[in-house]
Amino acid sequence: MNKRNILTILGFLIFFFGFMALIFSLVGIRFTFLKFIDAPGATFGFVVRLIMVFGGIIMIYISRMDNTVE
């Protein structure tokens, strides 16, 4: 696997877990491995989940961009 594929997979995983954690938090369910996010407060946890979603999308976009310079 090259670097672009690894960054794409990592970006997708960050997006997926951030999105699912965001949706689950609306229902009251928490991922146990992301439980530390809510320790400082609910607002902080919400912001971190949003950063995960948008950060994952940005990672996918950057890893799929064509980096050739003409």
All heavy atoms as TSV, in Angstrom:
chain	resi	resn	atom	element	x	y	z
A	1	MET	N	N	0.846	-1.186	0.000
A	1	MET	CA	C	0.000	0.000	0.000
A	1	MET	C	C	0.881	1.235	0.000
A	1	MET	O	O	1.858	1.302	0.732
A	1	MET	CB	C	-0.877	0.040	1.235
A	1	MET	CG	C	-1.992	-0.948	1.273
A	1	MET	SD	S	-2.990	-0.700	2.729
A	1	MET	CE	C	-4.431	-0.047	1.989
A	2	ASN	N	N	0.477	2.196	-0.785
A	2	ASN	CA	C	1.255	3.423	-0.790
A	2	ASN	C	C	0.670	4.420	0.215
A	2	ASN	O	O	-0.351	4.175	0.847
A	2	ASN	CB	C	1.343	4.014	-2.197
A	2	ASN	CG	C	-0.006	4.382	-2.759
A	2	ASN	OD1	O	-0.997	4.399	-2.049
A	2	ASN	ND2	N	-0.040	4.664	-4.041
A	3	LYS	N	N	1.339	5.544	0.327
A	3	LYS	CA	C	0.978	6.549	1.335
A	3	LYS	C	C	-0.416	7.122	1.095
A	3	LYS	O	O	-1.159	7.374	2.050
A	3	LYS	CB	C	2.030	7.653	1.302
A	3	LYS	CG	C	1.886	8.678	2.363
A	3	LYS	CD	C	3.010	9.692	2.268
A	3	LYS	CE	C	2.828	10.799	3.264
A	3	LYS	NZ	N	3.897	11.794	3.156
A	4	ARG	N	N	-0.798	7.312	-0.150
A	4	ARG	CA	C	-2.115	7.874	-0.459
A	4	ARG	C	C	-3.234	6.953	0.007
A	4	ARG	O	O	-4.247	7.411	0.539
A	4	ARG	CB	C	-2.242	8.123	-1.956
A	4	ARG	CG	C	-1.362	9.254	-2.450
A	4	ARG	CD	C	-1.480	9.430	-3.929
A	4	ARG	NE	N	-2.844	9.848	-4.269
A	4	ARG	CZ	C	-3.248	10.102	-5.496
A	4	ARG	NH1	N	-2.414	9.980	-6.501
A	4	ARG	NH2	N	-4.483	10.483	-5.728
A	5	ASN	N	N	-3.079	5.657	-0.207
A	5	ASN	CA	C	-4.105	4.710	0.216
A	5	ASN	C	C	-4.228	4.659	1.732
A	5	ASN	O	O	-5.337	4.559	2.263
A	5	ASN	CB	C	-3.813	3.320	-0.335
A	5	ASN	CG	C	-3.992	3.258	-1.831
A	5	ASN	OD1	O	-4.673	4.085	-2.418
A	5	ASN	ND2	N	-3.375	2.279	-2.448
A	6	ILE	N	N	-3.109	4.703	2.421
A	6	ILE	CA	C	-3.132	4.664	3.880
A	6	ILE	C	C	-3.814	5.907	4.438
A	6	ILE	O	O	-4.649	5.820	5.356
A	6	ILE	CB	C	-1.705	4.509	4.437
A	6	ILE	CG1	C	-1.159	3.127	4.074
A	6	ILE	CG2	C	-1.675	4.713	5.947
A	6	ILE	CD1	C	0.295	2.931	4.378
A	7	LEU	N	N	-3.505	7.078	3.878
A	7	LEU	CA	C	-4.151	8.315	4.331
A	7	LEU	C	C	-5.643	8.315	4.022
A	7	LEU	O	O	-6.442	8.830	4.804
A	7	LEU	CB	C	-3.477	9.530	3.695
A	7	LEU	CG	C	-2.127	9.922	4.273
A	7	LEU	CD1	C	-1.537	11.096	3.497
A	7	LEU	CD2	C	-2.248	10.273	5.734
A	8	THR	N	N	-6.030	7.737	2.896
A	8	THR	CA	C	-7.448	7.652	2.560
A	8	THR	C	C	-8.182	6.757	3.549
A	8	THR	O	O	-9.261	7.122	4.037
A	8	THR	CB	C	-7.627	7.111	1.131
A	8	THR	OG1	O	-6.962	7.983	0.219
A	8	THR	CG2	C	-9.090	7.013	0.759
A	9	ILE	N	N	-7.626	5.615	3.856
A	9	ILE	CA	C	-8.255	4.701	4.805
A	9	ILE	C	C	-8.315	5.329	6.194
A	9	ILE	O	O	-9.346	5.264	6.873
A	9	ILE	CB	C	-7.507	3.350	4.831
A	9	ILE	CG1	C	-7.706	2.624	3.503
A	9	ILE	CG2	C	-7.974	2.486	5.992
A	9	ILE	CD1	C	-6.825	1.414	3.317
A	10	LEU	N	N	-7.237	5.967	6.621
A	10	LEU	CA	C	-7.214	6.628	7.917
A	10	LEU	C	C	-8.237	7.762	7.977
A	10	LEU	O	O	-8.962	7.909	8.962
A	10	LEU	CB	C	-5.808	7.146	8.213
A	10	LEU	CG	C	-5.588	7.755	9.587
A	10	LEU	CD1	C	-5.814	6.719	10.673
A	10	LEU	CD2	C	-4.193	8.328	9.678
A	11	GLY	N	N	-8.328	8.553	6.922
A	11	GLY	CA	C	-9.312	9.629	6.858
A	11	GLY	C	C	-10.732	9.103	6.907
A	11	GLY	O	O	-11.597	9.664	7.584
A	12	PHE	N	N	-10.982	8.007	6.183
A	12	PHE	CA	C	-12.314	7.415	6.209
A	12	PHE	C	C	-12.660	6.889	7.592
A	12	PHE	O	O	-13.787	7.066	8.064
A	12	PHE	CB	C	-12.427	6.294	5.177
A	12	PHE	CG	C	-13.778	5.625	5.189
A	12	PHE	CD1	C	-14.880	6.265	4.659
A	12	PHE	CD2	C	-13.936	4.373	5.752
A	12	PHE	CE1	C	-16.129	5.665	4.691
A	12	PHE	CE2	C	-15.174	3.767	5.790
A	12	PHE	CZ	C	-16.275	4.406	5.252
A	13	LEU	N	N	-11.705	6.243	8.262
A	13	LEU	CA	C	-11.970	5.724	9.606
A	13	LEU	C	C	-12.243	6.852	10.593
A	13	LEU	O	O	-13.158	6.750	11.424
A	13	LEU	CB	C	-10.799	4.866	10.085
A	13	LEU	CG	C	-10.654	3.510	9.406
A	13	LEU	CD1	C	-9.371	2.827	9.859
A	13	LEU	CD2	C	-11.862	2.643	9.694
A	14	ILE	N	N	-11.474	7.929	10.510
A	14	ILE	CA	C	-11.706	9.077	11.396
A	14	ILE	C	C	-13.075	9.677	11.118
A	14	ILE	O	O	-13.832	9.997	12.039
A	14	ILE	CB	C	-10.582	10.119	11.239
A	14	ILE	CG1	C	-9.290	9.572	11.820
A	14	ILE	CG2	C	-10.950	11.437	11.924
A	14	ILE	CD1	C	-8.088	10.438	11.545
A	15	PHE	N	N	-13.425	9.835	9.833
A	15	PHE	CA	C	-14.740	10.351	9.480
A	15	PHE	C	C	-15.840	9.436	9.988
A	15	PHE	O	O	-16.811	9.885	10.601
A	15	PHE	CB	C	-14.858	10.514	7.962
A	15	PHE	CG	C	-16.265	10.746	7.502
A	15	PHE	CD1	C	-16.858	11.985	7.656
A	15	PHE	CD2	C	-16.994	9.724	6.919
A	15	PHE	CE1	C	-18.161	12.200	7.244
A	15	PHE	CE2	C	-18.290	9.923	6.499
A	15	PHE	CZ	C	-18.876	11.169	6.661
A	16	PHE	N	N	-15.705	8.147	9.741
A	16	PHE	CA	C	-16.737	7.181	10.123
A	16	PHE	C	C	-16.964	7.166	11.629
A	16	PHE	O	O	-18.112	7.266	12.091
A	16	PHE	CB	C	-16.353	5.783	9.618
A	16	PHE	CG	C	-17.336	4.721	10.015
A	16	PHE	CD1	C	-18.555	4.632	9.373
A	16	PHE	CD2	C	-17.040	3.828	11.031
A	16	PHE	CE1	C	-19.471	3.656	9.742
A	16	PHE	CE2	C	-17.944	2.854	11.402
A	16	PHE	CZ	C	-19.171	2.764	10.755
A	17	PHE	N	N	-15.881	7.052	12.403
A	17	PHE	CA	C	-16.054	6.995	13.855
A	17	PHE	C	C	-16.525	8.330	14.424
A	17	PHE	O	O	-17.310	8.361	15.372
A	17	PHE	CB	C	-14.763	6.538	14.544
A	17	PHE	CG	C	-14.520	5.068	14.400
A	17	PHE	CD1	C	-13.389	4.599	13.768
A	17	PHE	CD2	C	-15.425	4.153	14.895
A	17	PHE	CE1	C	-13.153	3.248	13.625
A	17	PHE	CE2	C	-15.215	2.794	14.756
A	17	PHE	CZ	C	-14.084	2.339	14.121
A	18	GLY	N	N	-16.086	9.430	13.846
A	18	GLY	CA	C	-16.572	10.731	14.290
A	18	GLY	C	C	-18.046	10.914	13.991
A	18	GLY	O	O	-18.818	11.391	14.836
A	19	PHE	N	N	-18.474	10.515	12.791
A	19	PHE	CA	C	-19.875	10.635	12.405
A	19	PHE	C	C	-20.755	9.720	13.247
A	19	PHE	O	O	-21.814	10.140	13.739
A	19	PHE	CB	C	-20.034	10.313	10.917
A	19	PHE	CG	C	-21.426	10.489	10.412
A	19	PHE	CD1	C	-21.934	11.763	10.209
A	19	PHE	CD2	C	-22.227	9.396	10.126
A	19	PHE	CE1	C	-23.228	11.939	9.739
A	19	PHE	CE2	C	-23.505	9.564	9.666
A	19	PHE	CZ	C	-24.015	10.838	9.457
A	20	MET	N	N	-20.331	8.477	13.414
A	20	MET	CA	C	-21.123	7.542	14.214
A	20	MET	C	C	-21.180	7.976	15.678
A	20	MET	O	O	-22.225	7.868	16.320
A	20	MET	CB	C	-20.552	6.116	14.092
A	20	MET	CG	C	-20.704	5.529	12.707
A	20	MET	SD	S	-22.388	5.554	12.063
A	20	MET	CE	C	-23.157	4.391	13.138
A	21	ALA	N	N	-20.071	8.493	16.213
A	21	ALA	CA	C	-20.071	8.973	17.591
A	21	ALA	C	C	-20.994	10.178	17.736
A	21	ALA	O	O	-21.668	10.334	18.759
A	21	ALA	CB	C	-18.655	9.338	18.020
A	22	LEU	N	N	-21.041	11.016	16.721
A	22	LEU	CA	C	-21.931	12.175	16.738
A	22	LEU	C	C	-23.390	11.735	16.722
A	22	LEU	O	O	-24.209	12.224	17.515
A	22	LEU	CB	C	-21.624	13.064	15.536
A	22	LEU	CG	C	-22.261	14.433	15.488
A	22	LEU	CD1	C	-21.823	15.263	16.684
A	22	LEU	CD2	C	-21.882	15.129	14.205
A	23	ILE	N	N	-23.734	10.816	15.855
A	23	ILE	CA	C	-25.103	10.310	15.774
A	23	ILE	C	C	-25.477	9.558	17.052
A	23	ILE	O	O	-26.562	9.761	17.609
A	23	ILE	CB	C	-25.274	9.391	14.539
A	23	ILE	CG1	C	-25.045	10.167	13.252
A	23	ILE	CG2	C	-26.641	8.733	14.537
A	23	ILE	CD1	C	-26.003	11.313	13.024
A	24	PHE	N	N	-24.580	8.713	17.536
A	24	PHE	CA	C	-24.872	7.950	18.745
A	24	PHE	C	C	-25.019	8.849	19.965
A	24	PHE	O	O	-25.797	8.563	20.863
A	24	PHE	CB	C	-23.793	6.907	19.014
A	24	PHE	CG	C	-23.852	5.705	18.106
A	24	PHE	CD1	C	-22.800	4.821	18.039
A	24	PHE	CD2	C	-24.948	5.465	17.295
A	24	PHE	CE1	C	-22.838	3.711	17.215
A	24	PHE	CE2	C	-25.004	4.368	16.468
A	24	PHE	CZ	C	-23.949	3.491	16.429
A	25	SER	N	N	-24.265	9.947	20.013
A	25	SER	CA	C	-24.370	10.842	21.166
A	25	SER	C	C	-25.732	11.527	21.217
A	25	SER	O	O	-26.195	11.896	22.293
A	25	SER	CB	C	-23.256	11.877	21.147
A	25	SER	OG	O	-23.446	12.805	20.105
A	26	LEU	N	N	-26.379	11.706	20.072
A	26	LEU	CA	C	-27.726	12.270	20.058
A	26	LEU	C	C	-28.743	11.313	20.673
A	26	LEU	O	O	-29.749	11.748	21.226
A	26	LEU	CB	C	-28.136	12.614	18.623
A	26	LEU	CG	C	-27.309	13.693	17.920
A	26	LEU	CD1	C	-27.740	13.821	16.471
A	26	LEU	CD2	C	-27.434	15.015	18.638
A	27	VAL	N	N	-28.463	10.023	20.570
A	27	VAL	CA	C	-29.356	9.009	21.114
A	27	VAL	C	C	-28.994	8.668	22.560
A	27	VAL	O	O	-29.821	8.151	23.301
A	27	VAL	CB	C	-29.307	7.741	20.235
A	27	VAL	CG1	C	-30.228	6.664	20.729
A	27	VAL	CG2	C	-29.613	8.079	18.792
A	28	GLY	N	N	-27.775	8.962	22.960
A	28	GLY	CA	C	-27.330	8.669	24.319
A	28	GLY	C	C	-26.399	7.478	24.420
A	28	GLY	O	O	-26.128	6.994	25.508
A	29	ILE	N	N	-25.929	6.992	23.289
A	29	ILE	CA	C	-25.005	5.851	23.267
A	29	ILE	C	C	-23.591	6.388	23.090
A	29	ILE	O	O	-23.363	7.345	22.364
A	29	ILE	CB	C	-25.355	4.887	22.114
A	29	ILE	CG1	C	-26.791	4.389	22.246
A	29	ILE	CG2	C	-24.383	3.715	22.074
A	29	ILE	CD1	C	-27.277	3.628	21.040
A	30	ARG	N	N	-22.623	5.784	23.743
A	30	ARG	CA	C	-21.229	6.206	23.630
A	30	ARG	C	C	-20.357	5.019	23.220
A	30	ARG	O	O	-20.569	3.894	23.648
A	30	ARG	CB	C	-20.703	6.727	24.975
A	30	ARG	CG	C	-21.502	7.831	25.590
A	30	ARG	CD	C	-21.071	9.173	25.049
A	30	ARG	NE	N	-21.694	10.254	25.778
A	30	ARG	CZ	C	-22.697	10.975	25.298
A	30	ARG	NH1	N	-23.192	10.711	24.127
A	30	ARG	NH2	N	-23.207	11.959	25.994
A	31	PHE	N	N	-19.372	5.297	22.360
A	31	PHE	CA	C	-18.327	4.317	22.081
A	31	PHE	C	C	-17.422	4.271	23.301
A	31	PHE	O	O	-16.998	5.316	23.809
A	31	PHE	CB	C	-17.486	4.723	20.864
A	31	PHE	CG	C	-18.128	4.449	19.532
A	31	PHE	CD1	C	-18.226	5.447	18.581
A	31	PHE	CD2	C	-18.591	3.192	19.219
A	31	PHE	CE1	C	-18.787	5.204	17.352
A	31	PHE	CE2	C	-19.159	2.931	17.991
A	31	PHE	CZ	C	-19.261	3.938	17.050
A	32	THR	N	N	-17.087	3.095	23.772
A	32	THR	CA	C	-16.264	3.002	24.973
A	32	THR	C	C	-14.841	3.510	24.728
A	32	THR	O	O	-14.242	4.102	25.621
A	32	THR	CB	C	-16.204	1.557	25.491
A	32	THR	OG1	O	-15.759	0.692	24.465
A	32	THR	CG2	C	-17.557	1.110	25.991
A	33	PHE	N	N	-14.312	3.320	23.521
A	33	PHE	CA	C	-12.943	3.761	23.267
A	33	PHE	C	C	-12.866	5.265	22.995
A	33	PHE	O	O	-11.777	5.817	22.928
A	33	PHE	CB	C	-12.299	2.964	22.130
A	33	PHE	CG	C	-12.972	3.111	20.800
A	33	PHE	CD1	C	-12.568	4.085	19.910
A	33	PHE	CD2	C	-14.000	2.267	20.446
A	33	PHE	CE1	C	-13.183	4.225	18.687
A	33	PHE	CE2	C	-14.623	2.390	19.228
A	33	PHE	CZ	C	-14.214	3.374	18.347
A	34	LEU	N	N	-14.007	5.945	22.858
A	34	LEU	CA	C	-14.028	7.398	22.703
A	34	LEU	C	C	-14.632	8.089	23.927
A	34	LEU	O	O	-14.979	9.266	23.871
A	34	LEU	CB	C	-14.828	7.793	21.453
A	34	LEU	CG	C	-14.259	7.360	20.111
A	34	LEU	CD1	C	-15.201	7.767	18.987
A	34	LEU	CD2	C	-12.894	7.976	19.897
A	35	LYS	N	N	-14.744	7.369	25.013
A	35	LYS	CA	C	-15.369	7.901	26.217
A	35	LYS	C	C	-14.586	9.069	26.819
A	35	LYS	O	O	-15.162	9.974	27.400
A	35	LYS	CB	C	-15.481	6.776	27.249
A	35	LYS	CG	C	-16.480	7.001	28.326
A	35	LYS	CD	C	-16.527	5.787	29.228
A	35	LYS	CE	C	-17.930	5.523	29.629
A	35	LYS	NZ	N	-18.051	4.366	30.499
A	36	PHE	N	N	-13.276	9.084	26.640
A	36	PHE	CA	C	-12.438	10.140	27.207
A	36	PHE	C	C	-12.723	11.502	26.585
A	36	PHE	O	O	-12.397	12.535	27.162
A	36	PHE	CB	C	-10.955	9.794	27.028
A	36	PHE	CG	C	-10.491	9.807	25.599
A	36	PHE	CD1	C	-9.945	10.952	25.052
A	36	PHE	CD2	C	-10.622	8.683	24.803
A	36	PHE	CE1	C	-9.516	10.976	23.730
A	36	PHE	CE2	C	-10.203	8.691	23.486
A	36	PHE	CZ	C	-9.646	9.840	22.945
A	37	ILE	N	N	-13.360	11.520	25.419
A	37	ILE	CA	C	-13.664	12.786	24.749
A	37	ILE	C	C	-14.646	13.614	25.568
A	37	ILE	O	O	-14.560	14.840	25.608
A	37	ILE	CB	C	-14.204	12.528	23.325
A	37	ILE	CG1	C	-13.113	11.962	22.437
A	37	ILE	CG2	C	-14.771	13.797	22.712
A	37	ILE	CD1	C	-13.592	11.556	21.061
A	38	ASP	N	N	-15.584	12.964	26.229
A	38	ASP	CA	C	-16.605	13.677	27.002
A	38	ASP	C	C	-16.160	14.032	28.412
A	38	ASP	O	O	-16.925	14.660	29.141
A	38	ASP	CB	C	-17.882	12.845	27.078
A	38	ASP	CG	C	-18.629	12.826	25.767
A	38	ASP	OD1	O	-18.595	13.845	25.062
A	38	ASP	OD2	O	-19.249	11.795	25.456
A	39	ALA	N	N	-14.962	13.664	28.810
A	39	ALA	CA	C	-14.498	13.943	30.179
A	39	ALA	C	C	-14.457	15.437	30.490
A	39	ALA	O	O	-14.920	15.847	31.555
A	39	ALA	CB	C	-13.140	13.294	30.415
A	40	PRO	N	N	-13.937	16.315	29.593
A	40	PRO	CA	C	-13.929	17.752	29.910
A	40	PRO	C	C	-15.318	18.395	29.884
A	40	PRO	O	O	-15.526	19.427	30.489
A	40	PRO	CB	C	-13.050	18.363	28.827
A	40	PRO	CG	C	-12.238	17.250	28.295
A	40	PRO	CD	C	-13.096	16.030	28.430
A	41	GLY	N	N	-16.246	17.828	29.158
A	41	GLY	CA	C	-17.590	18.381	29.085
A	41	GLY	C	C	-18.290	17.968	27.810
A	41	GLY	O	O	-17.657	17.522	26.845
A	42	ALA	N	N	-19.603	18.140	27.788
A	42	ALA	CA	C	-20.391	17.716	26.628
A	42	ALA	C	C	-20.107	18.583	25.406
A	42	ALA	O	O	-20.048	18.080	24.279
A	42	ALA	CB	C	-21.875	17.750	26.975
A	43	THR	N	N	-19.932	19.885	25.616
A	43	THR	CA	C	-19.660	20.777	24.491
A	43	THR	C	C	-18.315	20.463	23.859
A	43	THR	O	O	-18.180	20.426	22.631
A	43	THR	CB	C	-19.684	22.247	24.955
A	43	THR	OG1	O	-20.918	22.503	25.601
A	43	THR	CG2	C	-19.510	23.184	23.787
A	44	PHE	N	N	-17.317	20.217	24.688
A	44	PHE	CA	C	-15.995	19.850	24.190
A	44	PHE	C	C	-16.082	18.557	23.382
A	44	PHE	O	O	-15.487	18.442	22.309
A	44	PHE	CB	C	-15.007	19.693	25.347
A	44	PHE	CG	C	-13.636	19.295	24.915
A	44	PHE	CD1	C	-12.772	20.220	24.377
A	44	PHE	CD2	C	-13.209	17.981	25.039
A	44	PHE	CE1	C	-11.500	19.861	23.967
A	44	PHE	CE2	C	-11.951	17.595	24.637
A	44	PHE	CZ	C	-11.085	18.537	24.098
A	45	GLY	N	N	-16.827	17.581	23.875
A	45	GLY	CA	C	-16.997	16.318	23.163
A	45	GLY	C	C	-17.670	16.503	21.818
A	45	GLY	O	O	-17.282	15.886	20.826
A	46	PHE	N	N	-18.676	17.371	21.769
A	46	PHE	CA	C	-19.363	17.657	20.515
A	46	PHE	C	C	-18.411	18.294	19.506
A	46	PHE	O	O	-18.394	17.917	18.327
A	46	PHE	CB	C	-20.563	18.573	20.774
A	46	PHE	CG	C	-21.335	18.923	19.541
A	46	PHE	CD1	C	-22.155	17.986	18.927
A	46	PHE	CD2	C	-21.239	20.183	18.979
A	46	PHE	CE1	C	-22.858	18.303	17.785
A	46	PHE	CE2	C	-21.938	20.504	17.843
A	46	PHE	CZ	C	-22.757	19.561	17.242
A	47	VAL	N	N	-17.621	19.238	19.954
A	47	VAL	CA	C	-16.669	19.922	19.063
A	47	VAL	C	C	-15.614	18.941	18.557
A	47	VAL	O	O	-15.254	18.961	17.370
A	47	VAL	CB	C	-16.024	21.126	19.783
A	47	VAL	CG1	C	-14.872	21.700	18.983
A	47	VAL	CG2	C	-17.066	22.197	20.059
A	48	VAL	N	N	-15.123	18.067	19.413
A	48	VAL	CA	C	-14.118	17.077	18.995
A	48	VAL	C	C	-14.700	16.132	17.956
A	48	VAL	O	O	-14.041	15.793	16.969
A	48	VAL	CB	C	-13.565	16.310	20.219
A	48	VAL	CG1	C	-12.748	15.117	19.784
A	48	VAL	CG2	C	-12.758	17.227	21.095
A	49	ARG	N	N	-15.959	15.727	18.138
A	49	ARG	CA	C	-16.598	14.854	17.148
A	49	ARG	C	C	-16.747	15.566	15.804
A	49	ARG	O	O	-16.536	14.961	14.745
A	49	ARG	CB	C	-17.946	14.390	17.662
A	49	ARG	CG	C	-17.830	13.364	18.756
A	49	ARG	CD	C	-19.212	12.928	19.224
A	49	ARG	NE	N	-19.123	12.060	20.369
A	49	ARG	CZ	C	-19.145	12.486	21.624
A	49	ARG	NH1	N	-19.290	13.769	21.898
A	49	ARG	NH2	N	-19.039	11.626	22.616
A	50	LEU	N	N	-17.122	16.838	15.823
A	50	LEU	CA	C	-17.219	17.595	14.571
A	50	LEU	C	C	-15.862	17.740	13.899
A	50	LEU	O	O	-15.749	17.626	12.667
A	50	LEU	CB	C	-17.801	18.988	14.837
A	50	LEU	CG	C	-19.301	19.067	15.025
A	50	LEU	CD1	C	-19.712	20.493	15.329
A	50	LEU	CD2	C	-20.027	18.557	13.798
A	51	ILE	N	N	-14.832	17.962	14.696
A	51	ILE	CA	C	-13.474	18.055	14.140
A	51	ILE	C	C	-13.061	16.725	13.524
A	51	ILE	O	O	-12.410	16.692	12.472
A	51	ILE	CB	C	-12.480	18.520	15.224
A	51	ILE	CG1	C	-12.737	19.987	15.569
A	51	ILE	CG2	C	-11.039	18.320	14.779
A	51	ILE	CD1	C	-11.959	20.491	16.752
A	52	MET	N	N	-13.454	15.615	14.150
A	52	MET	CA	C	-13.152	14.304	13.577
A	52	MET	C	C	-13.831	14.133	12.223
A	52	MET	O	O	-13.211	13.646	11.270
A	52	MET	CB	C	-13.599	13.190	14.535
A	52	MET	CG	C	-12.728	13.000	15.737
A	52	MET	SD	S	-13.387	11.775	16.885
A	52	MET	CE	C	-13.235	10.281	15.928
A	53	VAL	N	N	-15.099	14.534	12.122
A	53	VAL	CA	C	-15.836	14.382	10.871
A	53	VAL	C	C	-15.190	15.226	9.778
A	53	VAL	O	O	-14.862	14.725	8.696
A	53	VAL	CB	C	-17.320	14.761	11.065
A	53	VAL	CG1	C	-18.031	14.866	9.735
A	53	VAL	CG2	C	-18.017	13.745	11.954
A	54	PHE	N	N	-15.004	16.508	10.036
A	54	PHE	CA	C	-14.441	17.381	9.009
A	54	PHE	C	C	-12.967	17.079	8.748
A	54	PHE	O	O	-12.501	17.183	7.608
A	54	PHE	CB	C	-14.626	18.853	9.385
A	54	PHE	CG	C	-16.059	19.290	9.272
A	54	PHE	CD1	C	-16.761	19.696	10.387
A	54	PHE	CD2	C	-16.712	19.265	8.058
A	54	PHE	CE1	C	-18.081	20.094	10.289
A	54	PHE	CE2	C	-18.035	19.665	7.933
A	54	PHE	CZ	C	-18.720	20.081	9.064
A	55	GLY	N	N	-12.229	16.691	9.771
A	55	GLY	CA	C	-10.826	16.314	9.578
A	55	GLY	C	C	-10.689	15.081	8.710
A	55	GLY	O	O	-9.796	14.999	7.862
A	56	GLY	N	N	-11.580	14.101	8.894
A	56	GLY	CA	C	-11.562	12.912	8.050
A	56	GLY	C	C	-11.855	13.236	6.600
A	56	GLY	O	O	-11.201	12.728	5.688
A	57	ILE	N	N	-12.846	14.122	6.378
A	57	ILE	CA	C	-13.171	14.527	5.012
A	57	ILE	C	C	-11.998	15.247	4.372
A	57	ILE	O	O	-11.652	15.000	3.206
A	57	ILE	CB	C	-14.438	15.412	4.999
A	57	ILE	CG1	C	-15.654	14.578	5.376
A	57	ILE	CG2	C	-14.638	16.063	3.639
A	57	ILE	CD1	C	-16.906	15.382	5.608
A	58	ILE	N	N	-11.358	16.126	5.118
A	58	ILE	CA	C	-10.205	16.862	4.593
A	58	ILE	C	C	-9.051	15.918	4.279
A	58	ILE	O	O	-8.380	16.059	3.253
A	58	ILE	CB	C	-9.787	17.971	5.581
A	58	ILE	CG1	C	-10.855	19.066	5.600
A	58	ILE	CG2	C	-8.425	18.552	5.226
A	58	ILE	CD1	C	-10.691	20.078	6.715
A	59	MET	N	N	-8.818	14.935	5.155
A	59	MET	CA	C	-7.740	13.965	4.893
A	59	MET	C	C	-8.010	13.169	3.621
A	59	MET	O	O	-7.097	12.931	2.821
A	59	MET	CB	C	-7.581	13.009	6.076
A	59	MET	CG	C	-6.848	13.587	7.238
A	59	MET	SD	S	-6.695	12.423	8.588
A	59	MET	CE	C	-5.538	11.261	7.902
A	60	ILE	N	N	-9.264	12.749	3.428
A	60	ILE	CA	C	-9.611	12.009	2.216
A	60	ILE	C	C	-9.403	12.884	0.988
A	60	ILE	O	O	-8.828	12.447	-0.016
A	60	ILE	CB	C	-11.065	11.499	2.289
A	60	ILE	CG1	C	-11.200	10.438	3.380
A	60	ILE	CG2	C	-11.510	10.928	0.948
A	60	ILE	CD1	C	-12.627	10.075	3.706
A	61	TYR	N	N	-9.854	14.123	1.056
A	61	TYR	CA	C	-9.719	15.037	-0.082
A	61	TYR	C	C	-8.256	15.282	-0.420
A	61	TYR	O	O	-7.862	15.214	-1.595
A	61	TYR	CB	C	-10.419	16.359	0.228
A	61	TYR	CG	C	-10.270	17.376	-0.870
A	61	TYR	CD1	C	-10.981	17.248	-2.049
A	61	TYR	CD2	C	-9.397	18.447	-0.733
A	61	TYR	CE1	C	-10.845	18.179	-3.068
A	61	TYR	CE2	C	-9.250	19.376	-1.743
A	61	TYR	CZ	C	-9.971	19.232	-2.903
A	61	TYR	OH	O	-9.825	20.144	-3.905
A	62	ILE	N	N	-7.439	15.556	0.578
A	62	ILE	CA	C	-6.025	15.844	0.335
A	62	ILE	C	C	-5.294	14.615	-0.194
A	62	ILE	O	O	-4.453	14.720	-1.084
A	62	ILE	CB	C	-5.359	16.391	1.608
A	62	ILE	CG1	C	-5.876	17.799	1.878
A	62	ILE	CG2	C	-3.839	16.397	1.488
A	62	ILE	CD1	C	-5.406	18.388	3.189
A	63	SER	N	N	-5.633	13.451	0.328
A	63	SER	CA	C	-4.929	12.246	-0.124
A	63	SER	C	C	-5.324	11.854	-1.544
A	63	SER	O	O	-4.559	11.187	-2.232
A	63	SER	CB	C	-5.207	11.083	0.822
A	63	SER	OG	O	-6.558	10.682	0.745
A	64	ARG	N	N	-6.487	12.273	-2.006
A	64	ARG	CA	C	-6.934	11.935	-3.353
A	64	ARG	C	C	-6.593	12.999	-4.373
A	64	ARG	O	O	-6.809	12.794	-5.574
A	64	ARG	CB	C	-8.454	11.704	-3.365
A	64	ARG	CG	C	-8.886	10.492	-2.584
A	64	ARG	CD	C	-8.565	9.224	-3.335
A	64	ARG	NE	N	-7.438	8.526	-2.724
A	64	ARG	CZ	C	-6.759	7.542	-3.289
A	64	ARG	NH1	N	-7.049	7.130	-4.467
A	64	ARG	NH2	N	-5.766	6.976	-2.656
A	65	MET	N	N	-6.063	14.151	-3.950
A	65	MET	CA	C	-5.704	15.206	-4.883
A	65	MET	C	C	-4.501	14.790	-5.721
A	65	MET	O	O	-3.627	14.052	-5.256
A	65	MET	CB	C	-5.326	16.501	-4.135
A	65	MET	CG	C	-6.494	17.365	-3.836
A	65	MET	SD	S	-6.105	18.914	-3.035
A	65	MET	CE	C	-4.432	19.246	-3.351
A	66	ASP	N	N	-4.475	15.282	-6.925
A	66	ASP	CA	C	-3.337	15.037	-7.804
A	66	ASP	C	C	-2.262	16.073	-7.470
A	66	ASP	O	O	-2.491	17.267	-7.605
A	66	ASP	CB	C	-3.771	15.150	-9.261
A	66	ASP	CG	C	-2.673	14.726	-10.205
A	66	ASP	OD1	O	-1.759	14.007	-9.763
A	66	ASP	OD2	O	-2.752	15.118	-11.385
A	67	ASN	N	N	-1.100	15.643	-7.038
A	67	ASN	CA	C	-0.045	16.542	-6.575
A	67	ASN	C	C	0.981	16.881	-7.642
A	67	ASN	O	O	2.033	17.404	-7.329
A	67	ASN	CB	C	0.668	15.935	-5.360
A	67	ASN	CG	C	-0.234	15.831	-4.168
A	67	ASN	OD1	O	-1.183	16.584	-4.026
A	67	ASN	ND2	N	0.048	14.881	-3.305
A	68	THR	N	N	0.673	16.628	-8.889
A	68	THR	CA	C	1.637	16.929	-9.940
A	68	THR	C	C	1.602	18.422	-10.255
A	68	THR	O	O	0.551	19.032	-10.320
A	68	THR	CB	C	1.327	16.122	-11.218
A	68	THR	OG1	O	0.015	16.443	-11.651
A	68	THR	CG2	C	1.460	14.638	-10.959
A	69	VAL	N	N	2.760	18.971	-10.450
A	69	VAL	CA	C	2.886	20.389	-10.792
A	69	VAL	C	C	3.355	20.479	-12.227
A	69	VAL	O	O	4.333	19.832	-12.614
A	69	VAL	CB	C	3.892	21.099	-9.836
A	69	VAL	CG1	C	4.043	22.550	-10.234
A	69	VAL	CG2	C	3.448	20.943	-8.404
A	70	GLU	N	N	2.660	21.280	-13.003
A	70	GLU	CA	C	3.045	21.407	-14.414
A	70	GLU	C	C	3.847	22.640	-14.652
A	70	GLU	O	O	3.790	23.605	-14.028
A	70	GLU	CB	C	1.782	21.442	-15.265
A	70	GLU	CG	C	1.040	20.137	-15.169
A	70	GLU	CD	C	-0.214	20.162	-16.026
A	70	GLU	OE1	O	-0.275	20.957	-16.979
A	70	GLU	OE2	O	-1.089	19.380	-15.743
